[in-house]
Amino acid sequence: MYTPTPTTLEASPTQKRFTGYGKGYLVFDGQTIREAVFITSNGVAETIHMPPDLALGTPDDFALIASKAAGAEILLLGTGDKALYFPPQRLLPLFQQGFGLEIMATVFACHAYNLLADEGRKTAALLLPPASDSVIRKL
């Protein structure tokens, strides 16, 4: 009979991580961020101008995201309180880069980013802070 061996992923002491989030903010590497942020797995974080509802994003917005994510294996889009559906033609600039694309609520994207970065995966993430006060949490 197969018995799985438990494993533990330990975060690198130098790896920058999301450590909390709440209504209108994210906490990354001890810094509170109150606007859309683009983050790569090497820990570079920069705020980026995006519409508060990414569903209203223009083709230029998605082209900007694609250019910033160049070289990533995986791109996470954290769309606020809930995952959004996008027509495929809107996402075309992202698909053309050839990376895996995951669209989810921002709180789940924060967890996914931490896990993927800890695994050493080349990850990029565009995250919009949650708007709901029901998600205040420390990771």
BELLINNOR-V168176 format. One record per helix or strand. SS is the DSSP state (a for helix, b for strand). FROM is the first residue (numbers start at 1). LEN is the number of residues. Records with the same first field share a line. If there is no record, write none. Layout:
# BELLINNOR-V168176
SS = FROM-LEN, FROM-LEN
This chain:
# BELLINNOR-V168176
b = 18-5, 25-4, 31-3, 37-4, 45-3, 74-6, 100-5, 123-6, 137-2
a = 54-3, 59-10, 88-8, 106-13, 133-3
